[in-house]
Amino acid sequence: MGGSGSGKTWLACRLQKVLPGVTRFSLDDFYKDRSHLSPARRNALNFDRPDAIDWATLEVVLKDLLNGRPACAPRYNFKTHTRLRRSRMLEPRPIILVEGLWLLRRISIRRLFSFRIFLQCSARIRLQRRIERDLSFRARNRGSVLGQFWQTVEPMHKKFVAAQIRRADLVLRSAVRSSDVKKIASMIRERLGAVR
């Protein structure tokens, strides 16, 4: 959990490398498909609100995995704001890492997690990271990234994301280092042992 550009993907990837038996996926793939809209209408949508997510499908996927069943998850294309035709098969494993902006807002989703991490990061750093990511991977230009950040991303962060910090088991308020990843992995192992 944490704001856009807070380092959620970085941390999830590092944890996946040090924890055996992990399935990892992102809430980002559960954005609603917008293929029925024109590209201009898609670009005008506010993707920084929780209602942009297909929560029902996410809940089904999570419950399937937690009950030991493989789950079929959608995949999302940020360049076109549409779902890809081919979905992704997720395998049930002892540890399921899910990263996303609003995972702790909905009670039905929140109660499925046994350990919740929130990355708190300044708006300046989050914006810098978004510029780098969106220019490199999402076919955006600097002006559109800046405009979106200040018009929707940051206001929606204050309204919907930031308050979730109180629901986290662990809050990371400074840059996460590789040594921190090992400590967090140990905490996850301990929590997993306690849940079994």
Short mmCIF file of the C-alpha atoms (twelve columns), coordinates in Angstrom:
data_MODEL
# 
_entry.id   MODEL 
# 
loop_
_atom_site.group_PDB 
_atom_site.id 
_atom_site.type_symbol 
_atom_site.label_atom_id 
_atom_site.label_alt_id 
_atom_site.label_comp_id 
_atom_site.label_asym_id 
_atom_site.label_seq_id 
_atom_site.Cartn_x 
_atom_site.Cartn_y 
_atom_site.Cartn_z 
_atom_site.pdbx_PDB_model_num 
ATOM 1   C CA . MET A 1   0.000   0.000   0.000   1 
ATOM 2   C CA . GLY A 2   1.009   3.570   -0.556  1 
ATOM 3   C CA . GLY A 3   0.619   6.422   -2.982  1 
ATOM 4   C CA . SER A 4   1.429   6.299   -6.664  1 
ATOM 5   C CA . GLY A 5   5.218   6.296   -6.995  1 
ATOM 6   C CA . SER A 6   5.831   5.382   -3.350  1 
ATOM 7   C CA . GLY A 7   7.811   2.237   -4.208  1 
ATOM 8   C CA . LYS A 8   5.163   -0.479  -3.937  1 
ATOM 9   C CA . THR A 9   6.271   -2.379  -7.040  1 
ATOM 10  C CA . TRP A 10  9.951   -2.091  -6.104  1 
ATOM 11  C CA . LEU A 11  9.313   -3.517  -2.653  1 
ATOM 12  C CA . ALA A 12  7.026   -6.309  -3.908  1 
ATOM 13  C CA . CYS A 13  9.624   -7.382  -6.493  1 
ATOM 14  C CA . ARG A 14  12.411  -7.442  -3.897  1 
ATOM 15  C CA . LEU A 15  10.271  -9.409  -1.453  1 
ATOM 16  C CA . GLN A 16  9.401   -11.917 -4.156  1 
ATOM 17  C CA . LYS A 17  13.125  -12.523 -4.712  1 
ATOM 18  C CA . VAL A 18  13.903  -13.254 -1.057  1 
ATOM 19  C CA . LEU A 19  10.744  -15.156 -0.111  1 
ATOM 20  C CA . PRO A 20  10.261  -18.672 -1.478  1 
ATOM 21  C CA . GLY A 21  6.850   -19.738 -2.676  1 
ATOM 22  C CA . VAL A 22  5.359   -16.378 -3.655  1 
ATOM 23  C CA . THR A 23  2.604   -15.343 -6.029  1 
ATOM 24  C CA . ARG A 24  2.694   -11.600 -6.761  1 
ATOM 25  C CA . PHE A 25  0.287   -9.370  -8.628  1 
ATOM 26  C CA . SER A 26  -0.896  -5.776  -8.742  1 
ATOM 27  C CA . LEU A 27  -4.219  -4.070  -8.207  1 
ATOM 28  C CA . ASP A 28  -3.369  -2.137  -11.389 1 
ATOM 29  C CA . ASP A 29  -4.413  -5.108  -13.511 1 
ATOM 30  C CA . PHE A 30  -7.921  -4.834  -12.095 1 
ATOM 31  C CA . TYR A 31  -8.693  -1.430  -13.595 1 
ATOM 32  C CA . LYS A 32  -12.005 -1.634  -15.421 1 
ATOM 33  C CA . ASP A 33  -11.789 -2.222  -19.156 1 
ATOM 34  C CA . ARG A 34  -12.500 0.980   -21.099 1 
ATOM 35  C CA . SER A 35  -12.351 -0.433  -24.628 1 
ATOM 36  C CA . HIS A 36  -15.976 0.601   -25.236 1 
ATOM 37  C CA . LEU A 37  -14.969 4.280   -24.950 1 
ATOM 38  C CA . SER A 38  -13.132 6.387   -27.507 1 
ATOM 39  C CA . PRO A 39  -9.451  7.088   -26.748 1 
ATOM 40  C CA . ALA A 40  -10.333 10.732  -26.029 1 
ATOM 41  C CA . ARG A 41  -12.987 9.745   -23.460 1 
ATOM 42  C CA . ARG A 42  -10.612 7.217   -21.879 1 
ATOM 43  C CA . ASN A 43  -7.940  9.873   -21.453 1 
ATOM 44  C CA . ALA A 44  -10.447 12.171  -19.731 1 
ATOM 45  C CA . LEU A 45  -11.331 9.624   -17.023 1 
ATOM 46  C CA . ASN A 46  -10.112 9.930   -13.442 1 
ATOM 47  C CA . PHE A 47  -8.150  6.712   -12.851 1 
ATOM 48  C CA . ASP A 48  -7.136  7.825   -9.356  1 
ATOM 49  C CA . ARG A 49  -10.439 6.968   -7.694  1 
ATOM 50  C CA . PRO A 50  -11.182 3.567   -6.143  1 
ATOM 51  C CA . ASP A 51  -14.254 3.147   -8.343  1 
ATOM 52  C CA . ALA A 52  -11.916 2.734   -11.339 1 
ATOM 53  C CA . ILE A 53  -11.216 -0.802  -10.064 1 
ATOM 54  C CA . ASP A 54  -13.145 -4.011  -10.724 1 
ATOM 55  C CA . TRP A 55  -13.361 -4.973  -7.040  1 
ATOM 56  C CA . ALA A 56  -15.624 -7.978  -7.559  1 
ATOM 57  C CA . THR A 57  -13.090 -9.698  -9.806  1 
ATOM 58  C CA . LEU A 58  -10.242 -8.907  -7.416  1 
ATOM 59  C CA . GLU A 59  -12.165 -10.448 -4.526  1 
ATOM 60  C CA . VAL A 60  -12.863 -13.629 -6.511  1 
ATOM 61  C CA . VAL A 61  -9.172  -13.953 -7.452  1 
ATOM 62  C CA . LEU A 62  -7.995  -13.422 -3.882  1 
ATOM 63  C CA . LYS A 63  -10.487 -15.884 -2.422  1 
ATOM 64  C CA . ASP A 64  -9.607  -18.528 -5.008  1 
ATOM 65  C CA . LEU A 65  -5.900  -18.207 -4.212  1 
ATOM 66  C CA . LEU A 66  -6.483  -18.247 -0.456  1 
ATOM 67  C CA . ASN A 67  -8.584  -21.382 -0.855  1 
ATOM 68  C CA . GLY A 68  -5.826  -23.164 -2.772  1 
ATOM 69  C CA . ARG A 69  -7.291  -22.755 -6.248  1 
ATOM 70  C CA . PRO A 70  -5.542  -21.249 -9.305  1 
ATOM 71  C CA . ALA A 71  -7.068  -17.931 -10.339 1 
ATOM 72  C CA . CYS A 72  -7.384  -16.177 -13.665 1 
ATOM 73  C CA . ALA A 73  -6.450  -12.504 -13.343 1 
ATOM 74  C CA . PRO A 74  -6.874  -9.788  -15.962 1 
ATOM 75  C CA . ARG A 75  -3.956  -7.833  -17.385 1 
ATOM 76  C CA . TYR A 76  -4.180  -4.112  -18.106 1 
ATOM 77  C CA . ASN A 77  -2.616  -1.876  -20.743 1 
ATOM 78  C CA . PHE A 78  -1.959  1.636   -19.405 1 
ATOM 79  C CA . LYS A 79  -1.209  3.043   -22.842 1 
ATOM 80  C CA . THR A 80  -4.712  2.267   -24.125 1 
ATOM 81  C CA . HIS A 81  -6.662  2.028   -20.817 1 
ATOM 82  C CA . THR A 82  -7.975  -1.370  -21.846 1 
ATOM 83  C CA . ARG A 83  -7.576  -4.934  -20.683 1 
ATOM 84  C CA . LEU A 84  -5.363  -7.244  -22.667 1 
ATOM 85  C CA . ARG A 85  -7.103  -10.187 -24.316 1 
ATOM 86  C CA . ARG A 86  -4.957  -12.777 -22.587 1 
ATOM 87  C CA . SER A 87  -5.385  -13.064 -18.849 1 
ATOM 88  C CA . ARG A 88  -2.783  -14.335 -16.393 1 
ATOM 89  C CA . MET A 89  -3.042  -17.574 -14.430 1 
ATOM 90  C CA . LEU A 90  -2.011  -17.163 -10.787 1 
ATOM 91  C CA . GLU A 91  -1.015  -20.149 -8.705  1 
ATOM 92  C CA . PRO A 92  -1.974  -20.494 -5.034  1 
ATOM 93  C CA . ARG A 93  1.158   -20.318 -2.908  1 
ATOM 94  C CA . PRO A 94  1.926   -19.896 0.802   1 
ATOM 95  C CA . ILE A 95  2.645   -16.183 0.313   1 
ATOM 96  C CA . ILE A 96  0.551   -13.923 -1.903  1 
ATOM 97  C CA . LEU A 97  1.921   -10.411 -2.405  1 
ATOM 98  C CA . VAL A 98  -0.536  -7.828  -3.703  1 
ATOM 99  C CA . GLU A 99  0.393   -4.213  -4.301  1 
ATOM 100 C CA . GLY A 100 -1.983  -1.352  -4.929  1 
ATOM 101 C CA . LEU A 101 -3.336  2.045   -4.015  1 
ATOM 102 C CA . TRP A 102 -6.615  1.214   -2.254  1 
ATOM 103 C CA . LEU A 103 -6.276  -2.325  -0.924  1 
ATOM 104 C CA . LEU A 104 -7.256  -1.379  2.614   1 
ATOM 105 C CA . ARG A 105 -10.332 0.744   1.837   1 
ATOM 106 C CA . ARG A 106 -12.882 -2.038  1.368   1 
ATOM 107 C CA . ILE A 107 -13.599 -4.259  4.358   1 
ATOM 108 C CA . SER A 108 -14.286 -7.313  2.192   1 
ATOM 109 C CA . ILE A 109 -10.820 -7.016  0.619   1 
ATOM 110 C CA . ARG A 110 -8.944  -5.756  3.676   1 
ATOM 111 C CA . ARG A 111 -9.926  -8.726  5.819   1 
ATOM 112 C CA . LEU A 112 -8.292  -11.107 3.313   1 
ATOM 113 C CA . PHE A 113 -4.797  -9.787  4.118   1 
ATOM 114 C CA . SER A 114 -2.860  -11.075 7.121   1 
ATOM 115 C CA . PHE A 115 -0.050  -8.470  6.908   1 
ATOM 116 C CA . ARG A 116 -0.431  -4.924  5.576   1 
ATOM 117 C CA . ILE A 117 2.441   -2.603  4.683   1 
ATOM 118 C CA . PHE A 118 2.040   1.101   3.906   1 
ATOM 119 C CA . LEU A 119 4.798   3.095   2.172   1 
ATOM 120 C CA . GLN A 120 4.649   6.761   3.147   1 
ATOM 121 C CA . CYS A 121 6.515   8.974   0.709   1 
ATOM 122 C CA . SER A 122 6.563   12.707  -0.052  1 
ATOM 123 C CA . ALA A 123 4.616   14.083  -3.017  1 
ATOM 124 C CA . ARG A 124 7.874   15.428  -4.486  1 
ATOM 125 C CA . ILE A 125 9.496   11.985  -4.617  1 
ATOM 126 C CA . ARG A 126 6.324   10.288  -5.840  1 
ATOM 127 C CA . LEU A 127 5.993   12.821  -8.659  1 
ATOM 128 C CA . GLN A 128 9.623   12.386  -9.689  1 
ATOM 129 C CA . ARG A 129 9.173   8.615   -9.858  1 
ATOM 130 C CA . ARG A 130 5.913   8.923   -11.826 1 
ATOM 131 C CA . ILE A 131 7.566   11.162  -14.396 1 
ATOM 132 C CA . GLU A 132 10.363  8.623   -14.909 1 
ATOM 133 C CA . ARG A 133 7.946   5.670   -15.105 1 
ATOM 134 C CA . ASP A 134 5.272   7.243   -17.287 1 
ATOM 135 C CA . LEU A 135 7.726   8.678   -19.807 1 
ATOM 136 C CA . SER A 136 9.568   5.363   -20.094 1 
ATOM 137 C CA . PHE A 137 6.726   2.835   -19.950 1 
ATOM 138 C CA . ARG A 138 3.356   4.488   -20.510 1 
ATOM 139 C CA . ALA A 139 3.854   6.607   -23.640 1 
ATOM 140 C CA . ARG A 140 3.221   9.870   -21.781 1 
ATOM 141 C CA . ASN A 141 4.869   13.290  -21.981 1 
ATOM 142 C CA . ARG A 142 6.121   15.372  -19.064 1 
ATOM 143 C CA . GLY A 143 3.316   17.945  -19.306 1 
ATOM 144 C CA . SER A 144 0.565   15.334  -19.174 1 
ATOM 145 C CA . VAL A 145 2.210   13.594  -16.203 1 
ATOM 146 C CA . LEU A 146 2.540   16.862  -14.278 1 
ATOM 147 C CA . GLY A 147 -1.021  17.900  -15.096 1 
ATOM 148 C CA . GLN A 148 -2.489  14.573  -14.056 1 
ATOM 149 C CA . PHE A 149 -0.447  14.455  -10.857 1 
ATOM 150 C CA . TRP A 150 -1.596  17.839  -9.562  1 
ATOM 151 C CA . GLN A 151 -5.165  17.675  -10.909 1 
ATOM 152 C CA . THR A 152 -6.120  14.124  -9.893  1 
ATOM 153 C CA . VAL A 153 -3.321  11.964  -8.463  1 
ATOM 154 C CA . GLU A 154 -2.407  14.116  -5.467  1 
ATOM 155 C CA . PRO A 155 -5.958  15.251  -4.579  1 
ATOM 156 C CA . MET A 156 -7.167  11.636  -4.788  1 
ATOM 157 C CA . HIS A 157 -4.155  10.510  -2.750  1 
ATOM 158 C CA . LYS A 158 -5.191  12.864  0.029   1 
ATOM 159 C CA . LYS A 159 -8.821  11.806  -0.231  1 
ATOM 160 C CA . PHE A 160 -8.535  8.027   -0.678  1 
ATOM 161 C CA . VAL A 161 -5.003  6.705   -0.162  1 
ATOM 162 C CA . ALA A 162 -3.383  8.527   2.756   1 
ATOM 163 C CA . ALA A 163 -6.032  7.616   5.351   1 
ATOM 164 C CA . GLN A 164 -5.349  3.912   4.871   1 
ATOM 165 C CA . ILE A 165 -2.116  4.298   6.816   1 
ATOM 166 C CA . ARG A 166 -4.023  3.680   10.043  1 
ATOM 167 C CA . ARG A 167 -5.004  0.205   8.820   1 
ATOM 168 C CA . ALA A 168 -1.419  -0.909  8.152   1 
ATOM 169 C CA . ASP A 169 0.524   -3.336  10.320  1 
ATOM 170 C CA . LEU A 170 3.807   -1.751  9.234   1 
ATOM 171 C CA . VAL A 171 4.405   1.825   8.032   1 
ATOM 172 C CA . LEU A 172 7.652   2.598   6.212   1 
ATOM 173 C CA . ARG A 173 8.347   6.329   6.341   1 
ATOM 174 C CA . SER A 174 11.786  6.487   4.721   1 
ATOM 175 C CA . ALA A 175 13.405  5.029   1.627   1 
ATOM 176 C CA . VAL A 176 13.446  1.246   1.815   1 
ATOM 177 C CA . ARG A 177 16.903  -0.293  1.477   1 
ATOM 178 C CA . SER A 178 17.901  -3.852  0.606   1 
ATOM 179 C CA . SER A 179 18.660  -4.540  4.271   1 
ATOM 180 C CA . ASP A 180 15.104  -3.445  5.123   1 
ATOM 181 C CA . VAL A 181 13.701  -5.944  2.608   1 
ATOM 182 C CA . LYS A 182 15.266  -8.837  4.531   1 
ATOM 183 C CA . LYS A 183 13.768  -7.579  7.795   1 
ATOM 184 C CA . ILE A 184 10.344  -7.227  6.213   1 
ATOM 185 C CA . ALA A 185 10.649  -10.719 4.704   1 
ATOM 186 C CA . SER A 186 11.383  -12.079 8.199   1 
ATOM 187 C CA . MET A 187 8.289   -10.313 9.548   1 
ATOM 188 C CA . ILE A 188 6.188   -11.881 6.798   1 
ATOM 189 C CA . ARG A 189 7.562   -15.346 7.581   1 
ATOM 190 C CA . GLU A 190 6.772   -14.840 11.276  1 
ATOM 191 C CA . ARG A 191 3.247   -13.675 10.465  1 
ATOM 192 C CA . LEU A 192 2.733   -16.612 8.133   1 
ATOM 193 C CA . GLY A 193 3.804   -18.986 10.902  1 
ATOM 194 C CA . ALA A 194 1.404   -17.343 13.336  1 
ATOM 195 C CA . VAL A 195 -1.526  -17.580 10.908  1 
ATOM 196 C CA . ARG A 196 -1.078  -21.305 10.189  1 
# 
